[in-house]
Amino acid sequence: MKLGVEAALVQGRIVPGDVEVVDGSIASYGIGTGSGRGLAVPGFVDLQVNGFGGVDLIGADADGYRRAGEALLETGVTAYLPTFISAPEDQLVAALSRLPIDTGGPRILGAHLEGPFIAKTRLGIHPAAARRDPDAALLGRLLAAGPVRLMTLAPELEGAGELIDLLLSRGITVSCGHTDATAEQALEAFDRGARTVTHLFNAMRPFRHRDPGLAGAALSRGDVVVQIILDGVHLAEETARVVWQSAAGRVALVTDSVAGAGFGDGIYVLNGLEIEVRDGVARGPGGVLAGSALTMVDAVRNLHGLSVPLVDALGAASAVPAQVIGLPTLGRLDVDLPADIVVLDDNLEIDRVFVGGEARVVA
Ligand code: ZN
């Protein structure tokens, strides 16, 4: 099957011509004169999805995952990590035990456990009662409950190093976040094998001139991927520009979306807590930011809007996040790779979405 596209984004460059898919994989690209419609780009990979399309994933059943998945596809996401914030053990175990789940929608790559081993002083919207000091036995029980692909923890906590070693030994990517770590403590975690940072600048020690914290340590290290929520609220525009200037090519866009994303303003639930999405901004009690109502395609547009070349902005939503969780065949469009593809029109609107070569969204 040929997609009928004008060009494709392959290895960071735009190649004119059509793309052919055989048995769910890309068979060739650059076919013909490029008389088709739209630009084929790799499907988006979102590392942080708490909820979407009206569904809070921590309590979702198969039907909830199906509805969230359909709404995610509409925004170009073809693979994602359901993300569970700090919660009582029985709730996390129950949520993990529902995975893996095949809803026929975007690929579910395993869970992102954001907590519960995080800093008391950097909870954000996480419930204080569910936060835990590092506990290898508890971590072992969580990992036994279901597939975990990524874990966010605060590396400065006593015993966190042992957890990092355990996670890495299981092939799970470690992200530093919700943390009061100094730069020194952050560098120690990176040296130990932590390779990424959860929502850079949010819920961490602020960057100061002689105390740059995790944020400064991560920006200074070429081998660390920084995840950002580029919704115009979580980071000032200047901050986002500085992040890109320091870390172009190792920035991963995430949405940190909650149930209201892809659904509109209203009252929703995040992890049992009532939150309000108003004017596209999600807040919990006391006005604390509670994830976002951002979509991945908007995050790409926002990054491109900061004068970042389109191919790089697209890479931040596909190849970079896929690589950091150890799945280098995802997030790329190339021969023999899965045909997870988004077709964009000239206005960066989504025209079509394919998962494994199957058309799932047609504008
Ligand atoms: Zn968070």
Residues whose N, C-alpha, C, O or C-beta is under 5 A from the ligand:
A	BS01	ZN	none
